[in-house]
């Protein structure tokens, strides 16, 4: 027998010997196994990265069977990690049934199988987000990241450690793209070397958006769906830190207005200004004909206090409604304000509106008060059917938990949503995804897949503002850092 044939036979023998075998005898519990992350009975897109999970039950042995039509995969061990090839082979055949066996006290126990349903609607291949630590002082740790959803690849867009000396830190925030297009994106740099970094069709610039008389430079952005226009709210904000309240942090919006920035003309156009109005979180309708936003009216409740102190003292009375204005692209003008949802009359506050790509569903975050709901334990995602003349809001059934649900983004075709949630531990936000059927119904959310199932338990950073993208940002972190170091181009009024 040749050495080549002997080696092949030995390899085949080892493969057979290493293949886990199902237990011949076992007891059935009728219970669903506890796994982390919780991927039981979720619906995933066909192009998602492999779902790796850990079996939570303590046992002496573990065997997991993953079955799809005409396909079977058997894994041994507490952590179940199908390779990308194995995963694609399963998802390519359809829905997956997962059957977990554990060995306890010398005998095997069978859990009730759970499903991983595979939806043919593909998900946008990338997301971007900011990673932020809970210390609120470690500026150098702030990073803007981008992650491929089809595998585990994560790339840095820009990190503060590149430019921030310890004595002159920065804050980077509010990254946003035009409809998920990584060739048109922007983010802000605060404190040292401040300005707004705008990438547009291969050109990278830093702009100073604060014009004479404005509250601030641009803060919360919204790219027009097709044009080189960005709507911003200009805000003066502050933070309060609670020592006993369950909502640990309160962000106050003490002054805010809306402006429109023309990227090509480098001009800022202010919408009508009212010092007693607080207008924030703009977003466009998919056709670009309407600008939606949140709006509250400031009422000076304690004349012995200046405005900032008065708002801080009465933060529970600050409530925002959803409004909109028509937009004339040719004239670059806005129509009068129209009320979309009077949240204040429900003793609630509505923020962060986003409209599905088909123009039908307005999703927003709702809580008892305030504008910044990421620390509000009662914050839930809600929907308004814009085709329904009553514009009656309702919870986004299936998406909400007992903890915080906040910032959200629609996929390009509106079939998937990603949103921030603190449902795992109440402290750190993680991105969750769910399928949307186009009629306002969502499947059970699943968290961002990671190669290491324990990754999010160990990560001491929150994901902030998850946004879908069609591909990665192509500017390198160093190119962006070089732009940040330049003097900002002053916008004109």
N, C-alpha and C positions, 0 to 999 in steps of 0.2 A: 504494500500500500504506500502511495507516495506521501511525502510530508504535507503537500497541499490538501489532499483528501483527508488525511488524519486531522489536520487543523480545522477543516470545515466540520467534520464529525464532532470534534471536541467542542467547537463553538455552538453547534446545534444542541448538543447534550447539555451544555451549561445554560443555554436559553430556556430549554424545557425545564431544567431543574430550578431556575430562578423565577419562573412564572408562578404567581400566587394561585392557589387553588381555593375554590369555594368550600366552606365547611360542609361535610356530609350531613351532619346533624346540627340543629340549632333550635332555639326557642324564639317565638315571635312575640314582640312586645306590643305591637299595634301603635307605638308612638313614633313620631318623627324625630330623627336624631337632632341634637343641638350642634350646629356647625358655625364656625366663625371664619370669615364674614357670613352673614345669613343669606345664603343663596337658595334657600328652600322655596320652591314653587315661584321662582321669578321668571320673567320673560326677558330675553337678551337678544340683541341684534346678531345676525349671522357673522359679522366681521369683528366682534368684540374679542379682546385678548382672553386667553384661557382663564377660567375661574378656578383659582386655587383656594382651598379652604382647609381648616383644621377641625377635626372631630373633638368636641368638647368633653365628651364622656370619658372618665378615667377607666382604663381597661388594660389588659395584658397583651392584647393583640387587636389589629384592625385590618379589615379587608373591605374595599369599596368596589362595587361594580357599577360602571357607567354604560348604559345601553342606549343605542339609537337604532332605528330600523336597519337591520343587516349589519350592525356594528356592535362590538362589545369590547370594553376596556376594563381590566381588573388591576387595581392598585392596592399595594400593601403599605401599612403605616398610618400613623395618626394624621399626617399632613398629606392631602390628596393634591398632587401637582401633575396634571396631564401636560405633556409637552405640546408645543404649538402644532406640531404635525398630528399628534393624537387628537388634539382638540378640534382641529379643522376637519379631520376625518369624521368625528362625531357630529359636529354642527352641520356638516355638509349633507348629512342623512336626515336631519329633522330634530324633533324634540328628544331630550335626553332624560332617561329614568336613572336615578341614582339610588343604589341599594347599599346600605351600610351594615356591616357585621362587626361586632366587637366580642372579644373573648374575656369572660369574667369567671373567676373561680373554676377554671378548667373547662368551662363550656362556652359555646358560642350563642350569641343573642342577635336576632335579626330585627332591625328597625323597619318601620313602614317606609317604603320607597317614596322619594319626593321627586318632583319634576323640575327640570330646567328647560323651559320652552324657548324654542329658537324661532324668532320672527324674521321673515325674509326682508323686512325693511332695514337697509343698512344705516348705521349711525355715522354722523360726521366723523372723520378719522382722527381729529385732534381736538384738544381743549387747551385753553390757557387759564392760568390762575396765579394769584399771589400767595406765597407762603409767608405767614406772619406768626411770630412767637407771641405768647400772652404777656410778655414783660412790658411792652409798649415803650421801652427805652432802648432796646437793642437794635438800632437802625441798621447796623451793618449786616444783620441777619436777614433783612428783607430781600426777597427775590421774586422776580416774575418768571414763571416757569411755563413750559409747554409740554404736553404729554400726548403721545400717540395712543389712541384707544385700541388699536389693532394689535399692539404688543405692549411691552413695558417700558419702551424708550421714553425717557424724560430729558428735556434739554433746557438749558438756561436761556432765557431771553435777555434779562439784565439783572444784575445783582448789585446791591449797594456796596458790597465789599470791594468792588473794583475801584470806586472813586471816593469813598467816604473815609476821611481820616477820623480817628477816634474823637477828636475835639470838635468836629464839624460834621455831624451826621446828617443824613437825608431821610426823607420818607418818599417812597415811590408808591403810586396808587392809581386807581381808576383806569386800568388798561381796557381798551375796547377796540373792536374791529368793525369794519363796515360789512355787515351781513356775513361775518365769519371769514372775510377775505384777509389773509395775513399780510397782503401787500399794502393794505390800508389799515393802519392801526395807530393808536396813540396811547400815551400814559403821561402822568404828571410826575415831576420831581419837585419836592418841597424842601424848604430850608436852604442849605448850601447848594449853589449852582442851580437854583430853581428855574422852572419853566415847563412847558408842555412839549414833549417829544412826539413828533408826528412823522410817521412813515407813510409815504403816498407814492405809489407807482415807481419804486426804486429810488426815491429821493428822501433823505432823512434830514429833518430840521428841528431846531428847538425854538419855540415861540413864547414870547411873553404876552399872554392874553389879557392882562389887566389894563384896561383903558381908563381914561380919566372919568372919575365919578362912579366907577363900578365897585361893587362890594369886594370883589376879589378877581383873580384870574379864573379861567374855567375850572370847574370842579367835576361834577357828574356829567359825562358825555353821552351823546347819541348821534352816531353818523346817520346822515340822510341815506336812504336805501340805495340811491343811484348816483347822487351828485357829490361833489367835493365840498360838502357842507357839514358842519358839526354843530348841533345844538348843545349848549351847556347850561347848567345852573351855576351861578356864581354865589358862593356861600361863605358866611362867617360861622364857623362851628366851634363847639367846645365839648369837653367831656367831663362827666361827673362819675366818681367811683363810689359805689355803695358798700358799706361795711356789713350790713345785715340783710339788705333786700336781695331776693332771689335773682333779680335782674342785676348783675354785677356792675354793669356800665351803662350809662345813659349819655348818648351823643345828642347835644342840642343844636338846632339850626336856628340861629338868632337873627340872621339877615340872609335873604336869598332872592335872586332874580333869575330870569332866563335871557340868554343871548344866543345869537347865531354867528358862527365863525365861518368865513369863506376862505378855504385853504388856498385857492389860487390867487385871490385878491388880497389876502392877508388883512381882512377887515372884520371888525366885530360890530354887529348890529344888535342893539338892545331892544327887547320887547318893552311895551309900556311898563313904566316903573310905578310901583305903589309901595311906599315904605311900610305899610301895615300888612302887606301880603308876603307870604313865604312860599315861593315856587321852586320846586326841586324835582330831581329824577326825571328828566325829559326822555321820551321815547317816541319814535315815528311809527305811523301806520305803514304797512308794507308798500303801499302805493305812493308814499311820500306826501300825501295831501293833508295829513293831520299830524299835529304835534300833541301828544298826550303828556301829562305831568301831574305831580302832586301839588296841592295848594292848601294853605291854611291862612286864616286871618289872625293876626296878632292883636290881642286885647291886653292892654296894660292893666294888670290887676292890682298891683301895689305901687302906688305913685311914689313911695319912699325909696323904691329901688330903681336903679338904672335898668335898661331893657334886658341886658344879658342876665343880670341877677334875677330879674323878675321871671324870665323864662325858665331859668334853672330852678327857682323856687316852686314854680307851678308847672313842672314838666308833665305832670299827669293830665293837665288840661289841654295840652297841645295835640290837636287832631287834624289830619290831612284828608282832604277829599281828592277824588280823581277828576281832572278837567282836561279839556282839549281846546285847540285852536286850529282853524283851517289854515293852510299854507298855500300861497300863490308863488310858484317857483319862478315864473317869469319876472314878477315884480319884487320878489324876495320880501313879501309882506305877509302878515298874519291877521286873521280875522278876530272877532271878539271871543272872549272866553265862553265855553259851554260846559256846564256841569255834566259829568258822566255818572259819578257815583257819590252821593252825599253820605259819606261814612260818618261824619260828625253827628248826623241825626240818629245813627245807630249806636252812638257813644263808642265809636271805633275810629281807627286811623289806618289809612290805606297808603302804601308806598310801593316803589319799585315796579311800576307797570311794564309789561312786555306783551306784545301782540304776536300771535301765531302768524306764520308766513302766508297763510290763506286769508288773513285779515278778519277771521271770525272770533277767535278767542283771546280775550284780554286776561292775562294772568297777573296777579299782584300779591303782595304780602299784606296781611291784615293783623293788627293787634289792638290792644286797648288804647294806646296813645303813642305819640312820638313819631319820628321819621326814620330812625335807624333801628331796625327790628332784630338785628343779628344777635342781640343779647336778651331779647324778650322771650321768655319761656312760652308765652301764649301765641307767638307769631305762627300763623298758618298761611299756606298758599290758597288763593281763591281764584275763581273764574267768573268772567262776565261774557255771555254770548252776545257779541255785538250785532248779530242778526236778529236778536230778540228785542223788540221795541221797548220792553220794560226795563232792560239793562239791569236785571236783578242779579246780584252777586250770590255765589254759593261756594262752599269749600271745594277745593280740588280733591274730590274723593279718591282715596287710595294713596295720596302723596304724603299726608300729614301724620305726625307722630305726637307723642306727649311732650316732646321738646321743641326746639326752634327749627322752623323751616323758613328760609329767606331767599337770598339772591338766586335767580333762575335764568335759564337761557333755553330758547327753542332751537332745535336742529333746523337745518336749511329747508327740509321738507315738512317740518312741523310734526313729524312722527315720534320724535324723542325729546325729552326735556332733561336737563341737568339742573340740580339745585343744591344749595348748601343746607346741611342739617347737622344738628348736634345730638341726634337721637342715640348715638352709641354710648356717650358718657356724659353728656350735658355740658362739656367744656370746650371740645374741639370740633370745628366744623369739618365735615367731609363731603365730597361730591357724591351725590346719588343720582341714578338714572332711572327713567321709567318710559315705557312705550305709551304713545297717545294714539287713539283710534280715529282721531279727527272729529269725533262727536262729543268730546269732553270727558272721556273715560280713560283712566290710566291703570297700568298694571302695577304690581308690587315693585317698589323701588329696590335697586341693588346698588351697592357701593362700588367705587372705582376699583377694578381688579388690580391686584399687585402680585408680583412673583412670590414674595414672602407673605403668607396669609396673615402673619402677625404684624405686618408693617405699620398699619394704622394704630395699633395698640401702643407701639413704641414711639411713634412720631409726635414730637412735642411742638408741632406747628399746626396752625389752622389753614385750610384752603379758603381763599377769599376771592369772590367774584369769578366763579367758573363760567367760561364762555366757550361755546363751540367754535371750531375753526376748520376750514376745508384743507388746511395743510399747515406746515410749520412756518414761523417767521424766519425769513432768510437772512436778515441782517445779523451779523455775529454780535455777541455781547460786547466785544471790544469796539466794534464800529459804533454801537449805541453809546458806549462809555465815552468815546471821543466826541460824539455829538453833545452829550450832556456837559462836557467840559467847556464847550463853546459858549460865547455870549448869546443870549436869546435874542431872536429877531422881534422887535417891538411891533405888535399888531396896531393897526390904525382903526380909528372910530369911523 
